[in-house]
Amino acid sequence: MKKTLIALTISGLAAFTAFGQDTAKDDLKKSGQDVKDAGKDTGHAAKSAAKGVKKGTKKAVHSTAKETKKGADKVEDKTK
């Protein structure tokens, strides 16, 4: 009885540990999903950076146009 109980316990633990292990195919699937997620994250970061560049460029263009108009107005006043 005692030997049978020990044998069942050992075989049950062995089956449980084997069930929890990933196969090479599972590892490959997980690594593929990780690469896909990394690509998505990179795309989101690039999009966010592009929005920042757009905002900064727009601000610089408007500022430059404002100062150019200011300078043109000064020149016009001097020529009168």
mmJSON file of the N, C-alpha and C atoms, coordinates in Angstrom:
{"data_MODEL":{"atom_site":{
"group_PDB":["ATOM","ATOM","ATOM","ATOM","ATOM","ATOM","ATOM","ATOM","ATOM","ATOM","ATOM","ATOM","ATOM","ATOM","ATOM","ATOM","ATOM","ATOM","ATOM","ATOM","ATOM","ATOM","ATOM","ATOM","ATOM","ATOM","ATOM","ATOM","ATOM","ATOM","ATOM","ATOM","ATOM","ATOM","ATOM","ATOM","ATOM","ATOM","ATOM","ATOM","ATOM","ATOM","ATOM","ATOM","ATOM","ATOM","ATOM","ATOM","ATOM","ATOM","ATOM","ATOM","ATOM","ATOM","ATOM","ATOM","ATOM","ATOM","ATOM","ATOM","ATOM","ATOM","ATOM","ATOM","ATOM","ATOM","ATOM","ATOM","ATOM","ATOM","ATOM","ATOM","ATOM","ATOM","ATOM","ATOM","ATOM","ATOM","ATOM","ATOM","ATOM","ATOM","ATOM","ATOM","ATOM","ATOM","ATOM","ATOM","ATOM","ATOM","ATOM","ATOM","ATOM","ATOM","ATOM","ATOM","ATOM","ATOM","ATOM","ATOM","ATOM","ATOM","ATOM","ATOM","ATOM","ATOM","ATOM","ATOM","ATOM","ATOM","ATOM","ATOM","ATOM","ATOM","ATOM","ATOM","ATOM","ATOM","ATOM","ATOM","ATOM","ATOM","ATOM","ATOM","ATOM","ATOM","ATOM","ATOM","ATOM","ATOM","ATOM","ATOM","ATOM","ATOM","ATOM","ATOM","ATOM","ATOM","ATOM","ATOM","ATOM","ATOM","ATOM","ATOM","ATOM","ATOM","ATOM","ATOM","ATOM","ATOM","ATOM","ATOM","ATOM","ATOM","ATOM","ATOM","ATOM","ATOM","ATOM","ATOM","ATOM","ATOM","ATOM","ATOM","ATOM","ATOM","ATOM","ATOM","ATOM","ATOM","ATOM","ATOM","ATOM","ATOM","ATOM","ATOM","ATOM","ATOM","ATOM","ATOM","ATOM","ATOM","ATOM","ATOM","ATOM","ATOM","ATOM","ATOM","ATOM","ATOM","ATOM","ATOM","ATOM","ATOM","ATOM","ATOM","ATOM","ATOM","ATOM","ATOM","ATOM","ATOM","ATOM","ATOM","ATOM","ATOM","ATOM","ATOM","ATOM","ATOM","ATOM","ATOM","ATOM","ATOM","ATOM","ATOM","ATOM","ATOM","ATOM","ATOM","ATOM","ATOM","ATOM","ATOM","ATOM","ATOM","ATOM","ATOM","ATOM","ATOM","ATOM","ATOM","ATOM","ATOM","ATOM","ATOM","ATOM","ATOM","ATOM","ATOM"],
"id":[1,2,3,4,5,6,7,8,9,10,11,12,13,14,15,16,17,18,19,20,21,22,23,24,25,26,27,28,29,30,31,32,33,34,35,36,37,38,39,40,41,42,43,44,45,46,47,48,49,50,51,52,53,54,55,56,57,58,59,60,61,62,63,64,65,66,67,68,69,70,71,72,73,74,75,76,77,78,79,80,81,82,83,84,85,86,87,88,89,90,91,92,93,94,95,96,97,98,99,100,101,102,103,104,105,106,107,108,109,110,111,112,113,114,115,116,117,118,119,120,121,122,123,124,125,126,127,128,129,130,131,132,133,134,135,136,137,138,139,140,141,142,143,144,145,146,147,148,149,150,151,152,153,154,155,156,157,158,159,160,161,162,163,164,165,166,167,168,169,170,171,172,173,174,175,176,177,178,179,180,181,182,183,184,185,186,187,188,189,190,191,192,193,194,195,196,197,198,199,200,201,202,203,204,205,206,207,208,209,210,211,212,213,214,215,216,217,218,219,220,221,222,223,224,225,226,227,228,229,230,231,232,233,234,235,236,237,238,239,240],
"type_symbol":["N","C","C","N","C","C","N","C","C","N","C","C","N","C","C","N","C","C","N","C","C","N","C","C","N","C","C","N","C","C","N","C","C","N","C","C","N","C","C","N","C","C","N","C","C","N","C","C","N","C","C","N","C","C","N","C","C","N","C","C","N","C","C","N","C","C","N","C","C","N","C","C","N","C","C","N","C","C","N","C","C","N","C","C","N","C","C","N","C","C","N","C","C","N","C","C","N","C","C","N","C","C","N","C","C","N","C","C","N","C","C","N","C","C","N","C","C","N","C","C","N","C","C","N","C","C","N","C","C","N","C","C","N","C","C","N","C","C","N","C","C","N","C","C","N","C","C","N","C","C","N","C","C","N","C","C","N","C","C","N","C","C","N","C","C","N","C","C","N","C","C","N","C","C","N","C","C","N","C","C","N","C","C","N","C","C","N","C","C","N","C","C","N","C","C","N","C","C","N","C","C","N","C","C","N","C","C","N","C","C","N","C","C","N","C","C","N","C","C","N","C","C","N","C","C","N","C","C","N","C","C","N","C","C","N","C","C","N","C","C"],
"label_atom_id":["N","CA","C","N","CA","C","N","CA","C","N","CA","C","N","CA","C","N","CA","C","N","CA","C","N","CA","C","N","CA","C","N","CA","C","N","CA","C","N","CA","C","N","CA","C","N","CA","C","N","CA","C","N","CA","C","N","CA","C","N","CA","C","N","CA","C","N","CA","C","N","CA","C","N","CA","C","N","CA","C","N","CA","C","N","CA","C","N","CA","C","N","CA","C","N","CA","C","N","CA","C","N","CA","C","N","CA","C","N","CA","C","N","CA","C","N","CA","C","N","CA","C","N","CA","C","N","CA","C","N","CA","C","N","CA","C","N","CA","C","N","CA","C","N","CA","C","N","CA","C","N","CA","C","N","CA","C","N","CA","C","N","CA","C","N","CA","C","N","CA","C","N","CA","C","N","CA","C","N","CA","C","N","CA","C","N","CA","C","N","CA","C","N","CA","C","N","CA","C","N","CA","C","N","CA","C","N","CA","C","N","CA","C","N","CA","C","N","CA","C","N","CA","C","N","CA","C","N","CA","C","N","CA","C","N","CA","C","N","CA","C","N","CA","C","N","CA","C","N","CA","C","N","CA","C","N","CA","C","N","CA","C","N","CA","C","N","CA","C","N","CA","C","N","CA","C","N","CA","C"],
"label_alt_id":[null,null,null,null,null,null,null,null,null,null,null,null,null,null,null,null,null,null,null,null,null,null,null,null,null,null,null,null,null,null,null,null,null,null,null,null,null,null,null,null,null,null,null,null,null,null,null,null,null,null,null,null,null,null,null,null,null,null,null,null,null,null,null,null,null,null,null,null,null,null,null,null,null,null,null,null,null,null,null,null,null,null,null,null,null,null,null,null,null,null,null,null,null,null,null,null,null,null,null,null,null,null,null,null,null,null,null,null,null,null,null,null,null,null,null,null,null,null,null,null,null,null,null,null,null,null,null,null,null,null,null,null,null,null,null,null,null,null,null,null,null,null,null,null,null,null,null,null,null,null,null,null,null,null,null,null,null,null,null,null,null,null,null,null,null,null,null,null,null,null,null,null,null,null,null,null,null,null,null,null,null,null,null,null,null,null,null,null,null,null,null,null,null,null,null,null,null,null,null,null,null,null,null,null,null,null,null,null,null,null,null,null,null,null,null,null,null,null,null,null,null,null,null,null,null,null,null,null,null,null,null,null,null,null,null,null,null,null,null,null],
"label_comp_id":["MET","MET","MET","LYS","LYS","LYS","LYS","LYS","LYS","THR","THR","THR","LEU","LEU","LEU","ILE","ILE","ILE","ALA","ALA","ALA","LEU","LEU","LEU","THR","THR","THR","ILE","ILE","ILE","SER","SER","SER","GLY","GLY","GLY","LEU","LEU","LEU","ALA","ALA","ALA","ALA","ALA","ALA","PHE","PHE","PHE","THR","THR","THR","ALA","ALA","ALA","PHE","PHE","PHE","GLY","GLY","GLY","GLN","GLN","GLN","ASP","ASP","ASP","THR","THR","THR","ALA","ALA","ALA","LYS","LYS","LYS","ASP","ASP","ASP","ASP","ASP","ASP","LEU","LEU","LEU","LYS","LYS","LYS","LYS","LYS","LYS","SER","SER","SER","GLY","GLY","GLY","GLN","GLN","GLN","ASP","ASP","ASP","VAL","VAL","VAL","LYS","LYS","LYS","ASP","ASP","ASP","ALA","ALA","ALA","GLY","GLY","GLY","LYS","LYS","LYS","ASP","ASP","ASP","THR","THR","THR","GLY","GLY","GLY","HIS","HIS","HIS","ALA","ALA","ALA","ALA","ALA","ALA","LYS","LYS","LYS","SER","SER","SER","ALA","ALA","ALA","ALA","ALA","ALA","LYS","LYS","LYS","GLY","GLY","GLY","VAL","VAL","VAL","LYS","LYS","LYS","LYS","LYS","LYS","GLY","GLY","GLY","THR","THR","THR","LYS","LYS","LYS","LYS","LYS","LYS","ALA","ALA","ALA","VAL","VAL","VAL","HIS","HIS","HIS","SER","SER","SER","THR","THR","THR","ALA","ALA","ALA","LYS","LYS","LYS","GLU","GLU","GLU","THR","THR","THR","LYS","LYS","LYS","LYS","LYS","LYS","GLY","GLY","GLY","ALA","ALA","ALA","ASP","ASP","ASP","LYS","LYS","LYS","VAL","VAL","VAL","GLU","GLU","GLU","ASP","ASP","ASP","LYS","LYS","LYS","THR","THR","THR","LYS","LYS","LYS"],
"label_asym_id":["A","A","A","A","A","A","A","A","A","A","A","A","A","A","A","A","A","A","A","A","A","A","A","A","A","A","A","A","A","A","A","A","A","A","A","A","A","A","A","A","A","A","A","A","A","A","A","A","A","A","A","A","A","A","A","A","A","A","A","A","A","A","A","A","A","A","A","A","A","A","A","A","A","A","A","A","A","A","A","A","A","A","A","A","A","A","A","A","A","A","A","A","A","A","A","A","A","A","A","A","A","A","A","A","A","A","A","A","A","A","A","A","A","A","A","A","A","A","A","A","A","A","A","A","A","A","A","A","A","A","A","A","A","A","A","A","A","A","A","A","A","A","A","A","A","A","A","A","A","A","A","A","A","A","A","A","A","A","A","A","A","A","A","A","A","A","A","A","A","A","A","A","A","A","A","A","A","A","A","A","A","A","A","A","A","A","A","A","A","A","A","A","A","A","A","A","A","A","A","A","A","A","A","A","A","A","A","A","A","A","A","A","A","A","A","A","A","A","A","A","A","A","A","A","A","A","A","A","A","A","A","A","A","A","A","A","A","A","A","A"],
"label_entity_id":["1","1","1","1","1","1","1","1","1","1","1","1","1","1","1","1","1","1","1","1","1","1","1","1","1","1","1","1","1","1","1","1","1","1","1","1","1","1","1","1","1","1","1","1","1","1","1","1","1","1","1","1","1","1","1","1","1","1","1","1","1","1","1","1","1","1","1","1","1","1","1","1","1","1","1","1","1","1","1","1","1","1","1","1","1","1","1","1","1","1","1","1","1","1","1","1","1","1","1","1","1","1","1","1","1","1","1","1","1","1","1","1","1","1","1","1","1","1","1","1","1","1","1","1","1","1","1","1","1","1","1","1","1","1","1","1","1","1","1","1","1","1","1","1","1","1","1","1","1","1","1","1","1","1","1","1","1","1","1","1","1","1","1","1","1","1","1","1","1","1","1","1","1","1","1","1","1","1","1","1","1","1","1","1","1","1","1","1","1","1","1","1","1","1","1","1","1","1","1","1","1","1","1","1","1","1","1","1","1","1","1","1","1","1","1","1","1","1","1","1","1","1","1","1","1","1","1","1","1","1","1","1","1","1","1","1","1","1","1","1"],
"label_seq_id":[1,1,1,2,2,2,3,3,3,4,4,4,5,5,5,6,6,6,7,7,7,8,8,8,9,9,9,10,10,10,11,11,11,12,12,12,13,13,13,14,14,14,15,15,15,16,16,16,17,17,17,18,18,18,19,19,19,20,20,20,21,21,21,22,22,22,23,23,23,24,24,24,25,25,25,26,26,26,27,27,27,28,28,28,29,29,29,30,30,30,31,31,31,32,32,32,33,33,33,34,34,34,35,35,35,36,36,36,37,37,37,38,38,38,39,39,39,40,40,40,41,41,41,42,42,42,43,43,43,44,44,44,45,45,45,46,46,46,47,47,47,48,48,48,49,49,49,50,50,50,51,51,51,52,52,52,53,53,53,54,54,54,55,55,55,56,56,56,57,57,57,58,58,58,59,59,59,60,60,60,61,61,61,62,62,62,63,63,63,64,64,64,65,65,65,66,66,66,67,67,67,68,68,68,69,69,69,70,70,70,71,71,71,72,72,72,73,73,73,74,74,74,75,75,75,76,76,76,77,77,77,78,78,78,79,79,79,80,80,80],
"pdbx_PDB_ins_code":[null,null,null,null,null,null,null,null,null,null,null,null,null,null,null,null,null,null,null,null,null,null,null,null,null,null,null,null,null,null,null,null,null,null,null,null,null,null,null,null,null,null,null,null,null,null,null,null,null,null,null,null,null,null,null,null,null,null,null,null,null,null,null,null,null,null,null,null,null,null,null,null,null,null,null,null,null,null,null,null,null,null,null,null,null,null,null,null,null,null,null,null,null,null,null,null,null,null,null,null,null,null,null,null,null,null,null,null,null,null,null,null,null,null,null,null,null,null,null,null,null,null,null,null,null,null,null,null,null,null,null,null,null,null,null,null,null,null,null,null,null,null,null,null,null,null,null,null,null,null,null,null,null,null,null,null,null,null,null,null,null,null,null,null,null,null,null,null,null,null,null,null,null,null,null,null,null,null,null,null,null,null,null,null,null,null,null,null,null,null,null,null,null,null,null,null,null,null,null,null,null,null,null,null,null,null,null,null,null,null,null,null,null,null,null,null,null,null,null,null,null,null,null,null,null,null,null,null,null,null,null,null,null,null,null,null,null,null,null,null],
"Cartn_x":[0.825,0.0,0.869,1.89,2.765,3.553,4.036,4.788,3.899,2.658,1.716,1.433,1.241,0.987,2.185,3.373,4.595,4.716,4.446,4.529,3.514,2.306,1.273,1.647,2.198,2.6,3.707,4.698,5.821,5.325,4.498,4.01,3.097,2.333,1.473,2.294,3.354,4.236,4.968,5.382,6.084,5.147,3.912,2.941,2.636,2.538,2.237,3.372,4.623,5.75,5.89,5.602,5.675,4.578,3.437,2.336,2.671,3.402,3.736,4.851,5.595,6.712,6.227,6.895,6.568,7.412,6.843,7.59,8.304,9.156,9.88,8.913,7.849,6.842,6.162,5.851,5.241,6.198,7.478,8.474,8.587,8.53,8.608,7.404,6.231,5.019,5.115,5.593,5.72,6.728,7.842,8.85,8.32,7.547,6.938,5.962,5.191,4.237,4.984,6.097,6.898,7.453,7.9,8.42,7.298,6.133,4.982,4.61,4.577,4.261,5.314,6.579,7.652,7.514,7.132,6.911,5.78,4.708,3.581,3.994,4.732,5.185,6.09,6.955,7.845,7.036,6.007,5.147,4.423,3.929,3.246,4.21,5.435,6.435,6.802,6.939,7.272,6.144,4.925,3.768,3.723,3.977,3.977,5.09,6.253,7.382,7.072,6.432,6.08,5.096,4.173,3.224,3.954,4.941,5.73,6.515,7.095,7.852,6.917,5.736,4.757,4.386,4.133,3.745,4.874,6.095,7.246,7.504,7.372,7.581,6.525,5.283,4.191,4.422,4.848,5.114,6.255,7.3,8.445,8.054,7.261,6.83,5.977,5.058,4.197,4.999,5.936,6.782,7.626,8.184,8.999,8.156,6.964,6.07,5.691,5.452,5.08,6.223,7.44,8.597,8.915,8.704,8.935,7.956,6.697,5.689,6.04,6.516,6.917,8.061,9.039,10.166,9.718,8.803,8.293,7.523,6.782,6.061,7.007,8.125,9.141,9.738,10.054,10.648,9.644,8.402,7.363,7.211,7.265,7.163,8.355,9.529,10.717,10.705,10.073,10.057,9.002,8.098,7.058,7.578],
"Cartn_y":[-1.182,0.0,1.245,1.254,2.406,2.627,1.558,1.659,2.171,1.726,2.168,3.66,4.096,5.511,6.366,5.931,6.652,6.698,5.58,5.514,6.455,6.486,7.383,8.853,9.146,10.52,10.982,10.134,10.48,10.631,9.721,9.812,11.032,11.346,12.539,13.812,13.898,15.068,15.169,14.048,14.037,14.507,14.059,14.475,15.96,16.445,17.858,18.755,18.356,19.167,19.105,17.968,17.85,18.688,18.79,19.577,21.076,21.505,22.922,23.389,22.497,22.884,23.248,24.252,24.66,23.867,23.597,22.917,23.971,23.509,24.433,25.195,24.542,25.194,26.335,26.106,27.157,28.334,28.005,29.063,29.9,29.24,29.935,30.85,30.367,31.188,32.412,32.192,33.295,34.323,33.876,34.816,35.582,34.924,35.604,36.675,36.38,37.357,38.521,38.225,39.284,40.236,39.687,40.507,41.371,40.784,41.525,42.676,42.406,43.449,44.553,44.167,45.158,46.045,45.46,46.234,47.227,46.797,47.697,48.848,48.527,49.562,50.57,50.084,50.968,51.882,51.333,52.131,53.218,52.876,53.882,54.977,54.599,55.59,56.516,55.961,56.775,57.746,57.29,58.152,59.299,58.984,60.006,61.029,60.553,61.452,62.35,61.799,62.586,63.698,63.405,64.432,65.571,65.249,66.27,67.121,66.491,67.222,68.155,67.659,68.477,69.716,69.527,70.64,71.664,71.192,72.091,72.85,72.171,72.807,73.877,73.554,74.509,75.757,75.56,76.679,77.548,76.927,77.665,78.454,77.853,78.536,79.745,79.588,80.701,81.822,81.449,82.441,83.201,82.481,83.109,84.046,83.608,84.445,85.712,85.587,86.743,87.758,87.277,88.176,88.783,88.027,88.544,89.68,89.484,90.531,91.759,91.555,92.661,93.454,92.744,93.39,94.122,93.534,94.16,95.439,95.408,96.604,97.737,97.407,98.414,99.036,98.18,98.672,99.583,99.196,99.991,101.357,101.362,102.624,103.538,102.983,103.778,104.354,103.642,104.104,105.181,105.4,106.421,107.8],
"Cartn_z":[0.0,0.0,0.0,0.866,0.981,-0.318,-0.928,-2.178,-3.314,-3.327,-4.361,-4.224,-2.996,-2.733,-3.14,-2.854,-3.237,-4.76,-5.423,-6.88,-7.525,-7.002,-7.533,-7.308,-6.172,-5.868,-6.81,-7.015,-7.902,-9.339,-9.802,-11.187,-11.358,-10.341,-10.398,-10.469,-9.688,-9.731,-11.066,-11.601,-12.884,-13.997,-13.965,-14.982,-14.848,-13.619,-13.378,-13.88,-13.628,-14.089,-15.602,-16.201,-17.658,-18.307,-17.681,-18.216,-18.204,-17.233,-17.098,-18.021,-18.61,-19.463,-20.856,-21.444,-22.807,-23.79,-24.923,-25.969,-26.816,-27.705,-28.573,-29.467,-29.882,-30.726,-29.97,-28.702,-27.884,-27.691,-27.477,-27.325,-28.595,-29.734,-31.02,-31.21,-30.836,-30.946,-30.031,-28.812,-27.861,-28.351,-28.899,-29.385,-30.59,-31.44,-32.574,-32.119,-31.1,-30.561,-29.91,-29.239,-28.636,-29.696,-30.808,-31.905,-32.48,-32.632,-33.157,-32.216,-30.924,-29.949,-29.948,-30.077,-30.127,-31.357,-32.475,-33.696,-33.533,-32.893,-32.649,-31.732,-30.674,-29.746,-30.444,-31.322,-32.076,-32.988,-33.62,-34.483,-33.722,-32.534,-31.715,-31.274,-30.931,-30.506,-31.658,-32.852,-34.023,-34.335,-34.224,-34.486,-33.475,-32.224,-31.176,-31.415,-31.798,-32.067,-33.26,-34.275,-35.459,-35.103,-34.205,-33.77,-33.07,-32.256,-31.572,-32.556,-33.567,-34.589,-35.357,-35.685,-36.415,-35.6,-34.329,-33.458,-33.352,-33.173,-33.068,-34.356,-35.489,-36.788,-37.033,-36.725,-36.915,-36.059,-34.833,-33.924,-34.469,-34.978,-35.514,-36.761,-37.632,-38.858,-38.519,-37.598,-37.213,-36.553,-35.714,-35.05,-36.072,-37.018,-38.066,-38.924,-39.275,-40.089,-39.334,-38.069,-37.236,-37.195,-36.98,-36.91,-38.277,-39.348,-40.685,-40.983,-40.616,-40.816,-39.987,-38.794,-37.92,-38.566,-39.108,-39.79,-41.038,-41.786,-43.008,-42.67,-41.582,-41.162,-40.79,-40.13,-39.783,-41.038,-42.015,-43.264,-43.977,-43.975,-44.634,-43.959,-42.618,-41.89,-42.193,-42.352,-42.631,-44.057,-44.985,-46.35,-46.589,-45.675,-45.847,-45.614],
"occupancy":[1.0,1.0,1.0,1.0,1.0,1.0,1.0,1.0,1.0,1.0,1.0,1.0,1.0,1.0,1.0,1.0,1.0,1.0,1.0,1.0,1.0,1.0,1.0,1.0,1.0,1.0,1.0,1.0,1.0,1.0,1.0,1.0,1.0,1.0,1.0,1.0,1.0,1.0,1.0,1.0,1.0,1.0,1.0,1.0,1.0,1.0,1.0,1.0,1.0,1.0,1.0,1.0,1.0,1.0,1.0,1.0,1.0,1.0,1.0,1.0,1.0,1.0,1.0,1.0,1.0,1.0,1.0,1.0,1.0,1.0,1.0,1.0,1.0,1.0,1.0,1.0,1.0,1.0,1.0,1.0,1.0,1.0,1.0,1.0,1.0,1.0,1.0,1.0,1.0,1.0,1.0,1.0,1.0,1.0,1.0,1.0,1.0,1.0,1.0,1.0,1.0,1.0,1.0,1.0,1.0,1.0,1.0,1.0,1.0,1.0,1.0,1.0,1.0,1.0,1.0,1.0,1.0,1.0,1.0,1.0,1.0,1.0,1.0,1.0,1.0,1.0,1.0,1.0,1.0,1.0,1.0,1.0,1.0,1.0,1.0,1.0,1.0,1.0,1.0,1.0,1.0,1.0,1.0,1.0,1.0,1.0,1.0,1.0,1.0,1.0,1.0,1.0,1.0,1.0,1.0,1.0,1.0,1.0,1.0,1.0,1.0,1.0,1.0,1.0,1.0,1.0,1.0,1.0,1.0,1.0,1.0,1.0,1.0,1.0,1.0,1.0,1.0,1.0,1.0,1.0,1.0,1.0,1.0,1.0,1.0,1.0,1.0,1.0,1.0,1.0,1.0,1.0,1.0,1.0,1.0,1.0,1.0,1.0,1.0,1.0,1.0,1.0,1.0,1.0,1.0,1.0,1.0,1.0,1.0,1.0,1.0,1.0,1.0,1.0,1.0,1.0,1.0,1.0,1.0,1.0,1.0,1.0,1.0,1.0,1.0,1.0,1.0,1.0,1.0,1.0,1.0,1.0,1.0,1.0,1.0,1.0,1.0,1.0,1.0,1.0],
"B_iso_or_equiv":[0.0,0.0,0.0,0.0,0.0,0.0,0.0,0.0,0.0,0.0,0.0,0.0,0.0,0.0,0.0,0.0,0.0,0.0,0.0,0.0,0.0,0.0,0.0,0.0,0.0,0.0,0.0,0.0,0.0,0.0,0.0,0.0,0.0,0.0,0.0,0.0,0.0,0.0,0.0,0.0,0.0,0.0,0.0,0.0,0.0,0.0,0.0,0.0,0.0,0.0,0.0,0.0,0.0,0.0,0.0,0.0,0.0,0.0,0.0,0.0,0.0,0.0,0.0,0.0,0.0,0.0,0.0,0.0,0.0,0.0,0.0,0.0,0.0,0.0,0.0,0.0,0.0,0.0,0.0,0.0,0.0,0.0,0.0,0.0,0.0,0.0,0.0,0.0,0.0,0.0,0.0,0.0,0.0,0.0,0.0,0.0,0.0,0.0,0.0,0.0,0.0,0.0,0.0,0.0,0.0,0.0,0.0,0.0,0.0,0.0,0.0,0.0,0.0,0.0,0.0,0.0,0.0,0.0,0.0,0.0,0.0,0.0,0.0,0.0,0.0,0.0,0.0,0.0,0.0,0.0,0.0,0.0,0.0,0.0,0.0,0.0,0.0,0.0,0.0,0.0,0.0,0.0,0.0,0.0,0.0,0.0,0.0,0.0,0.0,0.0,0.0,0.0,0.0,0.0,0.0,0.0,0.0,0.0,0.0,0.0,0.0,0.0,0.0,0.0,0.0,0.0,0.0,0.0,0.0,0.0,0.0,0.0,0.0,0.0,0.0,0.0,0.0,0.0,0.0,0.0,0.0,0.0,0.0,0.0,0.0,0.0,0.0,0.0,0.0,0.0,0.0,0.0,0.0,0.0,0.0,0.0,0.0,0.0,0.0,0.0,0.0,0.0,0.0,0.0,0.0,0.0,0.0,0.0,0.0,0.0,0.0,0.0,0.0,0.0,0.0,0.0,0.0,0.0,0.0,0.0,0.0,0.0,0.0,0.0,0.0,0.0,0.0,0.0,0.0,0.0,0.0,0.0,0.0,0.0,0.0,0.0,0.0,0.0,0.0,0.0],
"pdbx_formal_charge":[null,null,null,null,null,null,null,null,null,null,null,null,null,null,null,null,null,null,null,null,null,null,null,null,null,null,null,null,null,null,null,null,null,null,null,null,null,null,null,null,null,null,null,null,null,null,null,null,null,null,null,null,null,null,null,null,null,null,null,null,null,null,null,null,null,null,null,null,null,null,null,null,null,null,null,null,null,null,null,null,null,null,null,null,null,null,null,null,null,null,null,null,null,null,null,null,null,null,null,null,null,null,null,null,null,null,null,null,null,null,null,null,null,null,null,null,null,null,null,null,null,null,null,null,null,null,null,null,null,null,null,null,null,null,null,null,null,null,null,null,null,null,null,null,null,null,null,null,null,null,null,null,null,null,null,null,null,null,null,null,null,null,null,null,null,null,null,null,null,null,null,null,null,null,null,null,null,null,null,null,null,null,null,null,null,null,null,null,null,null,null,null,null,null,null,null,null,null,null,null,null,null,null,null,null,null,null,null,null,null,null,null,null,null,null,null,null,null,null,null,null,null,null,null,null,null,null,null,null,null,null,null,null,null,null,null,null,null,null,null],
"auth_seq_id":[1,1,1,2,2,2,3,3,3,4,4,4,5,5,5,6,6,6,7,7,7,8,8,8,9,9,9,10,10,10,11,11,11,12,12,12,13,13,13,14,14,14,15,15,15,16,16,16,17,17,17,18,18,18,19,19,19,20,20,20,21,21,21,22,22,22,23,23,23,24,24,24,25,25,25,26,26,26,27,27,27,28,28,28,29,29,29,30,30,30,31,31,31,32,32,32,33,33,33,34,34,34,35,35,35,36,36,36,37,37,37,38,38,38,39,39,39,40,40,40,41,41,41,42,42,42,43,43,43,44,44,44,45,45,45,46,46,46,47,47,47,48,48,48,49,49,49,50,50,50,51,51,51,52,52,52,53,53,53,54,54,54,55,55,55,56,56,56,57,57,57,58,58,58,59,59,59,60,60,60,61,61,61,62,62,62,63,63,63,64,64,64,65,65,65,66,66,66,67,67,67,68,68,68,69,69,69,70,70,70,71,71,71,72,72,72,73,73,73,74,74,74,75,75,75,76,76,76,77,77,77,78,78,78,79,79,79,80,80,80],
"auth_comp_id":["MET","MET","MET","LYS","LYS","LYS","LYS","LYS","LYS","THR","THR","THR","LEU","LEU","LEU","ILE","ILE","ILE","ALA","ALA","ALA","LEU","LEU","LEU","THR","THR","THR","ILE","ILE","ILE","SER","SER","SER","GLY","GLY","GLY","LEU","LEU","LEU","ALA","ALA","ALA","ALA","ALA","ALA","PHE","PHE","PHE","THR","THR","THR","ALA","ALA","ALA","PHE","PHE","PHE","GLY","GLY","GLY","GLN","GLN","GLN","ASP","ASP","ASP","THR","THR","THR","ALA","ALA","ALA","LYS","LYS","LYS","ASP","ASP","ASP","ASP","ASP","ASP","LEU","LEU","LEU","LYS","LYS","LYS","LYS","LYS","LYS","SER","SER","SER","GLY","GLY","GLY","GLN","GLN","GLN","ASP","ASP","ASP","VAL","VAL","VAL","LYS","LYS","LYS","ASP","ASP","ASP","ALA","ALA","ALA","GLY","GLY","GLY","LYS","LYS","LYS","ASP","ASP","ASP","THR","THR","THR","GLY","GLY","GLY","HIS","HIS","HIS","ALA","ALA","ALA","ALA","ALA","ALA","LYS","LYS","LYS","SER","SER","SER","ALA","ALA","ALA","ALA","ALA","ALA","LYS","LYS","LYS","GLY","GLY","GLY","VAL","VAL","VAL","LYS","LYS","LYS","LYS","LYS","LYS","GLY","GLY","GLY","THR","THR","THR","LYS","LYS","LYS","LYS","LYS","LYS","ALA","ALA","ALA","VAL","VAL","VAL","HIS","HIS","HIS","SER","SER","SER","THR","THR","THR","ALA","ALA","ALA","LYS","LYS","LYS","GLU","GLU","GLU","THR","THR","THR","LYS","LYS","LYS","LYS","LYS","LYS","GLY","GLY","GLY","ALA","ALA","ALA","ASP","ASP","ASP","LYS","LYS","LYS","VAL","VAL","VAL","GLU","GLU","GLU","ASP","ASP","ASP","LYS","LYS","LYS","THR","THR","THR","LYS","LYS","LYS"],
"auth_asym_id":["A","A","A","A","A","A","A","A","A","A","A","A","A","A","A","A","A","A","A","A","A","A","A","A","A","A","A","A","A","A","A","A","A","A","A","A","A","A","A","A","A","A","A","A","A","A","A","A","A","A","A","A","A","A","A","A","A","A","A","A","A","A","A","A","A","A","A","A","A","A","A","A","A","A","A","A","A","A","A","A","A","A","A","A","A","A","A","A","A","A","A","A","A","A","A","A","A","A","A","A","A","A","A","A","A","A","A","A","A","A","A","A","A","A","A","A","A","A","A","A","A","A","A","A","A","A","A","A","A","A","A","A","A","A","A","A","A","A","A","A","A","A","A","A","A","A","A","A","A","A","A","A","A","A","A","A","A","A","A","A","A","A","A","A","A","A","A","A","A","A","A","A","A","A","A","A","A","A","A","A","A","A","A","A","A","A","A","A","A","A","A","A","A","A","A","A","A","A","A","A","A","A","A","A","A","A","A","A","A","A","A","A","A","A","A","A","A","A","A","A","A","A","A","A","A","A","A","A","A","A","A","A","A","A","A","A","A","A","A","A"],
"auth_atom_id":["N","CA","C","N","CA","C","N","CA","C","N","CA","C","N","CA","C","N","CA","C","N","CA","C","N","CA","C","N","CA","C","N","CA","C","N","CA","C","N","CA","C","N","CA","C","N","CA","C","N","CA","C","N","CA","C","N","CA","C","N","CA","C","N","CA","C","N","CA","C","N","CA","C","N","CA","C","N","CA","C","N","CA","C","N","CA","C","N","CA","C","N","CA","C","N","CA","C","N","CA","C","N","CA","C","N","CA","C","N","CA","C","N","CA","C","N","CA","C","N","CA","C","N","CA","C","N","CA","C","N","CA","C","N","CA","C","N","CA","C","N","CA","C","N","CA","C","N","CA","C","N","CA","C","N","CA","C","N","CA","C","N","CA","C","N","CA","C","N","CA","C","N","CA","C","N","CA","C","N","CA","C","N","CA","C","N","CA","C","N","CA","C","N","CA","C","N","CA","C","N","CA","C","N","CA","C","N","CA","C","N","CA","C","N","CA","C","N","CA","C","N","CA","C","N","CA","C","N","CA","C","N","CA","C","N","CA","C","N","CA","C","N","CA","C","N","CA","C","N","CA","C","N","CA","C","N","CA","C","N","CA","C","N","CA","C","N","CA","C","N","CA","C","N","CA","C","N","CA","C"],
"pdbx_PDB_model_num":[1,1,1,1,1,1,1,1,1,1,1,1,1,1,1,1,1,1,1,1,1,1,1,1,1,1,1,1,1,1,1,1,1,1,1,1,1,1,1,1,1,1,1,1,1,1,1,1,1,1,1,1,1,1,1,1,1,1,1,1,1,1,1,1,1,1,1,1,1,1,1,1,1,1,1,1,1,1,1,1,1,1,1,1,1,1,1,1,1,1,1,1,1,1,1,1,1,1,1,1,1,1,1,1,1,1,1,1,1,1,1,1,1,1,1,1,1,1,1,1,1,1,1,1,1,1,1,1,1,1,1,1,1,1,1,1,1,1,1,1,1,1,1,1,1,1,1,1,1,1,1,1,1,1,1,1,1,1,1,1,1,1,1,1,1,1,1,1,1,1,1,1,1,1,1,1,1,1,1,1,1,1,1,1,1,1,1,1,1,1,1,1,1,1,1,1,1,1,1,1,1,1,1,1,1,1,1,1,1,1,1,1,1,1,1,1,1,1,1,1,1,1,1,1,1,1,1,1,1,1,1,1,1,1,1,1,1,1,1,1]
}}}
